[in-house]
Amino acid sequence: MKKRVLPALCALLLAFAAAFAMLWRQEAARDENSLRRLWLFAAATGETVITEYQKAGEALPSCQVIAELRVMGDVCCLAKGAGPDYTDLNAVYGILSLYPERCSEAEEKLLLVFQTASEEGLDGPNWPLQVNELRNILEYGS
């Protein structure tokens, strides 16, 4: 009797492990899509905020722009890890958090970063270059 129970338990355990692995992969794919949607939403919102305030001729709401950069940085870190893209985004966020008046100085470059990020998505090749240029402008001046 014991000889028949062990193989049956092993087969049952293997079936549960396979089902668990399939569910885990589905959840990971769902999370990845959620992160990509959040990235696009943050980039599009940042772009919209800047263009709307430019059209109205009003001062840029730096808090909202900085918040969108923070969301993009968090999404980048969660989706891709703490690579150079995340480092640049985090540096830009840090500089603008400490010196929010610099948002108006780099308004056009910020708009370009948001536009490129919303057009390309999280895996785009050009938005990291735009963020790196923005970081250099904020750190060393134009």
Sequence and secondary structure as in RCSB ss.txt:
>XXXX:A:sequence
MKKRVLPALCALLLAFAAAFAMLWRQEAARDENSLRRLWLFAAATGETVITEYQKAGEALPSCQVIAELRVMGDV
CCLAKGAGPDYTDLNAVYGILSLYPERCSEAEEKLLLVFQTASEEGLDGPNWPLQVNELRNILEYGS
>XXXX:A:secstr
 HHHHHHHHHHHHHHHHHHHHHHHHHHHHHHHHHHHHHHHHHHHHHHHHHHHHHHHT    HHHHHHHHHHHHHH
HHHHH SSHHHHHHHHHHHHHHH TTHHHHTHHHHHHHHHHHHHH TT SSHHHHHHHHHHHHHH  
